[in-house]
Amino acid sequence: AGFPAVFPVNPKHKEVLGFPCYPSLADIPGAVDHVVVSIPAGAVLKLLDDCAAKRVRSVHFFTAGFGEIGDEAKGELEKAMLAKAKEGGFRIIGPNCVGLYVPKSRLVNDLNSPLETGPVAFLSQSGGHAQNLPDQSRARGLRFSKVVSYGNALDVNESELLEYFSRDPETEIIAAYIEGVKEGPRFRKALAGAAARKPVVIYKGGRTEAGRRAAYGHTASMTSSVAVFESLFRQTG
């Protein structure tokens, strides 16, 4: 996509797709803004220490196998990850997601995503939807300002994203795929504020029994009753 600076990191390789490959984050010369993580869950705490030392701004965990699998130890691991992020002054996107698609910055997560920008922002708990909506909207002429797949919402969650997109001058329409919410009162306030400024379209996951099982197995989201969400949507316009 022509992103200006990409640094592969893998201790087993000297080069990846023509790029110099570094054995660790600390070995990259100069500044690193954003880190995309695709390593086993057991190795992430050391990586987060490196992110803090490197003064990274944000860390996207493509890696899955955290709290969504229902394992108590992995839930404790997520808490430790969040503590390191707060101490290190960076934010976590995910885990268990495809992260960011920002065509203006040439930051993409899929080869088929269009590089033209547009007025629609999309926040999605599903990585598949975050990739498929821009790809399949190409022929319909829909283009996106930014898409954020946020997975387990350990740190950055749907409420914060709604707040951000409601203020984003590059976004005119907000779309969302949501399985469950982390902070009910904050979500209601964020949704009301966003809907007062811009059109908001929400696709609620878990509308059927099979959907609820899928949502729980996907991000461990305990989906509230659809009636509760529909009432909230009516109240917030």
PyMOL commands that set and color helices and strands:
alter all, ss='L'
color gray80, all
select helices_A, chain A and resi 25-27+41-53+67-69+72-88+103-105+127-140+158-167+184-197+209-219+226-236
alter helices_A, ss='H'
color red, helices_A
select strands_A, chain A and resi 15-16+19-20+34-37+58-61+91-93+99-101+117-124+144-149+173-178+200-204
alter strands_A, ss='S'
color yellow, strands_A
deselect
rebuild
show_as cartoon
